[in-house]
């Protein structure tokens, strides 16, 4: 049976694994490759645990969490096996690109994919509001895919990790809040907690 998790639990499921990734990378001593392997291993394990907790506590695993979690396991596993940080660095690009492609497909085919995932988090939003929100997120995810590629291909491991913490997450939050005026113009009921995409 599907249950609605508390806001704290939802945040732990969505952002807990990423927080553990940052913490382990920061606290692990030694060469960069040692931090890469330790942080990636912790990330994979924490992601699997988050998916299990979501299934047990909420009764289901969201499609976005399934997609992101599967890619974490695959690309994290490749990073660990080959001792090559490029795999885990590429993972956000693929997540962003897939989200952008899926939302764009929904727009082109007239299927409200974003609405089916987040409808309870945006009560009262009109069909036009959903179309604009879907379009905006599709563009944003495409931009983030290109940005992640540019950063990881031209910087060090530590810079890329810092970008994820101080760049990607704040940009996502700012973009979400920047959409609020448009959402309010298209029927969004105030007083509700807005939902956000999961961390990459």
Backbone torsions as a table, in degrees:
resi	resn	phi	psi	omega
1	UNK	NA	133.4	179.5
2	UNK	-76.5	130.1	177.8
3	UNK	-123.8	156.7	178.5
4	UNK	-91.8	113.6	-179.7
5	UNK	-70.8	155.2	177.6
6	UNK	-66.1	157.7	179.1
7	UNK	-56.5	-39.0	179.8
8	UNK	-64.9	-42.9	178.8
9	UNK	-66.7	-40.3	178.8
10	UNK	-61.3	-42.1	179.2
11	UNK	-66.3	-39.2	179.1
12	UNK	-64.0	-40.5	179.6
13	UNK	-66.7	-43.5	-175.7
14	UNK	-76.6	-39.3	-171.3
15	UNK	-115.7	-10.8	-180.0
16	UNK	-57.1	-51.3	-179.7
17	UNK	-57.6	-39.2	179.2
18	UNK	-67.1	-38.9	177.7
19	UNK	-63.1	-40.0	177.8
20	UNK	-65.3	-39.8	177.0
21	UNK	-57.5	-48.7	179.7
22	UNK	-63.2	-44.0	-176.8
23	UNK	-63.6	-46.8	-179.1
24	UNK	-65.4	-40.6	178.0
25	UNK	-62.3	-38.4	-178.6
26	UNK	-72.4	-37.9	-172.4
27	UNK	-88.5	-18.3	-177.4
28	UNK	-78.1	124.4	178.5
29	UNK	-82.3	168.5	173.9
30	UNK	106.3	-166.6	-177.5
31	UNK	-67.3	158.7	179.6
32	UNK	-54.2	-40.2	-178.0
33	UNK	-64.5	-30.3	176.7
34	UNK	-66.1	-42.9	177.7
35	UNK	-66.5	-37.9	178.5
36	UNK	-58.4	-50.8	-176.6
37	UNK	-67.1	-44.2	-178.8
38	UNK	-64.1	-47.5	-178.1
39	UNK	-66.6	-40.3	-179.5
40	UNK	-67.4	-41.6	177.9
41	UNK	-60.8	-45.2	178.7
42	UNK	-63.3	-38.3	179.5
43	UNK	-62.3	-45.9	-179.7
44	UNK	-62.8	-48.5	-178.7
45	UNK	-62.2	-45.4	-178.6
46	UNK	-64.8	-35.8	178.9
47	UNK	-66.2	-43.5	177.6
48	UNK	-62.1	-42.9	178.1
49	UNK	-62.1	-42.1	179.1
50	UNK	-61.2	-38.8	179.2
51	UNK	-67.9	-39.2	178.0
52	UNK	-66.1	-43.7	178.7
53	UNK	-61.6	-41.3	178.6
54	UNK	-61.1	-42.2	-179.9
55	UNK	-65.9	-42.2	-176.6
56	UNK	-73.3	-46.3	-173.5
57	UNK	-85.2	-37.0	-177.5
58	UNK	-100.5	-13.4	179.5
59	UNK	85.2	-0.9	179.6
60	UNK	-161.3	166.6	172.7
61	UNK	-118.1	122.8	-176.0
62	UNK	-63.7	151.4	178.1
63	UNK	-56.0	-38.3	-179.9
64	UNK	-66.5	-38.5	178.6
65	UNK	-69.5	-38.1	175.2
66	UNK	-58.3	-48.1	-176.9
67	UNK	-64.6	-51.1	-178.8
68	UNK	-64.2	-42.6	-179.1
69	UNK	-63.4	-42.0	179.3
70	UNK	-62.2	-41.2	179.7
71	UNK	-69.0	-35.1	175.8
72	UNK	-61.7	-45.9	-179.1
73	UNK	-64.3	-45.1	-177.3
74	UNK	-67.4	-54.2	-175.7
75	UNK	-75.4	-30.7	173.2
76	UNK	-65.8	-42.1	177.9
77	UNK	-62.1	-41.0	177.5
78	UNK	-64.4	-40.2	177.8
79	UNK	-60.7	-46.2	-178.8
80	UNK	-66.3	-44.8	-175.9
81	UNK	-66.2	-45.6	-176.1
82	UNK	-92.7	-3.1	-175.2
83	UNK	52.4	46.5	-175.7
84	UNK	-130.5	111.9	-176.0
85	UNK	-68.3	-14.8	-176.4
86	UNK	-62.0	-33.0	-176.7
87	UNK	-64.7	-48.8	-178.6
88	UNK	-70.0	-27.4	176.8
89	UNK	-70.0	-32.3	-179.6
90	UNK	-76.3	-22.5	-174.7
91	UNK	-55.5	-47.1	178.3
92	UNK	-59.5	-37.2	178.6
93	UNK	-58.6	-45.0	-178.2
94	UNK	-68.1	-40.5	177.8
95	UNK	-61.2	-50.2	179.8
96	UNK	-59.7	-45.6	-177.9
97	UNK	-64.0	-39.8	179.6
98	UNK	-66.7	-43.9	177.8
99	UNK	-60.9	-43.8	179.8
100	UNK	-62.6	-43.5	-179.4
101	UNK	-65.3	-41.8	-179.4
102	UNK	-64.5	-44.3	179.6
103	UNK	-66.7	-39.6	178.5
104	UNK	-64.1	-41.2	176.9
105	UNK	-59.9	-41.6	178.1
106	UNK	-62.0	-40.7	178.4
107	UNK	-64.5	-46.9	-176.3
108	UNK	-65.3	-37.9	-176.3
109	UNK	-92.8	-2.9	179.3
110	UNK	75.2	20.5	179.1
111	UNK	-100.3	119.0	-176.2
112	UNK	-77.7	69.3	-174.9
113	UNK	-63.0	-42.2	180.0
114	UNK	-65.3	-38.2	179.9
115	UNK	-63.5	-39.0	-179.3
116	UNK	-67.6	-26.2	-179.8
117	UNK	-86.6	-35.9	-170.0
118	UNK	-123.1	17.4	-172.7
119	UNK	-57.8	-41.4	-177.7
120	UNK	-69.5	-19.1	-179.0
121	UNK	-87.5	-12.5	-179.5
122	UNK	-128.9	65.0	-175.0
123	UNK	-63.5	136.8	175.7
124	UNK	85.7	-5.1	-176.4
125	UNK	-66.7	132.6	-178.0
126	UNK	-76.3	163.2	176.4
127	UNK	-55.7	-38.8	177.4
128	UNK	-64.4	-38.7	176.9
129	UNK	-62.5	-41.8	178.0
130	UNK	-64.3	-39.7	178.9
131	UNK	-62.9	-44.6	-179.5
132	UNK	-67.6	-39.8	179.3
133	UNK	-64.4	-42.6	178.2
134	UNK	-62.8	-45.4	178.2
135	UNK	-59.3	-46.1	-177.5
136	UNK	-62.1	-44.8	-179.8
137	UNK	-68.9	-34.7	177.8
138	UNK	-61.8	-43.3	178.3
139	UNK	-66.3	-43.7	-178.8
140	UNK	-62.5	-44.3	-179.8
141	UNK	-64.0	-37.4	177.0
142	UNK	-63.6	-42.5	177.2
143	UNK	-61.2	-43.6	-178.5
144	UNK	-67.2	-32.9	177.0
145	UNK	-63.1	-45.9	178.7
146	UNK	-65.1	-41.9	-179.1
147	UNK	-63.9	-43.1	179.0
148	UNK	-62.3	-41.2	177.6
149	UNK	-60.2	-44.8	-178.9
150	UNK	-63.3	-40.2	-176.9
151	UNK	-71.0	-51.2	-172.9
152	UNK	-70.0	-28.1	-178.9
153	UNK	-79.0	-14.6	-173.8
154	UNK	-124.2	8.8	-178.1
155	UNK	-137.6	177.6	180.0
156	UNK	-84.3	170.8	176.0
157	UNK	-57.3	-48.8	-176.9
158	UNK	-63.5	-37.6	178.4
159	UNK	-66.3	-42.3	-179.2
160	UNK	-63.3	-41.8	177.0
161	UNK	-62.0	-42.3	177.2
162	UNK	-63.1	-37.3	177.2
163	UNK	-62.7	-41.9	179.3
164	UNK	-61.6	-41.1	-176.5
165	UNK	-77.7	-48.6	-172.6
166	UNK	-101.1	-5.0	179.8
167	UNK	-115.8	-63.1	-173.3
168	UNK	-64.1	-47.0	-177.8
169	UNK	-65.8	-50.1	177.1
170	UNK	-59.9	-38.7	178.9
171	UNK	-61.8	-41.5	179.6
172	UNK	-64.4	-43.9	179.4
173	UNK	-64.5	-44.5	179.6
174	UNK	-62.3	-40.6	179.9
175	UNK	-65.6	-40.5	178.9
176	UNK	-60.9	-44.9	-179.6
177	UNK	-70.7	-30.2	178.6
178	UNK	-65.6	-21.5	179.5
179	UNK	-83.1	-12.1	-174.1
180	UNK	-58.8	-46.5	178.9
181	UNK	-56.6	-41.2	178.1
182	UNK	-64.3	-41.3	-179.3
183	UNK	-64.0	-40.2	179.8
184	UNK	-65.2	-33.6	178.3
185	UNK	-70.1	-19.0	-176.9
186	UNK	-113.9	34.0	167.0
187	UNK	94.9	0.5	-179.4
188	UNK	-60.3	130.4	178.9
189	UNK	-81.4	130.7	-178.9
190	UNK	-77.2	165.5	178.5
191	UNK	88.1	2.1	179.0
192	UNK	-107.5	150.8	177.6
193	UNK	-79.1	122.7	179.2
194	UNK	-75.5	142.5	178.5
195	UNK	-90.5	155.2	179.8
196	UNK	-127.6	154.9	174.6
197	UNK	-62.6	157.7	179.0
198	UNK	-70.2	160.6	174.8
199	UNK	-67.6	151.2	-177.0
200	UNK	-79.6	NA	NA
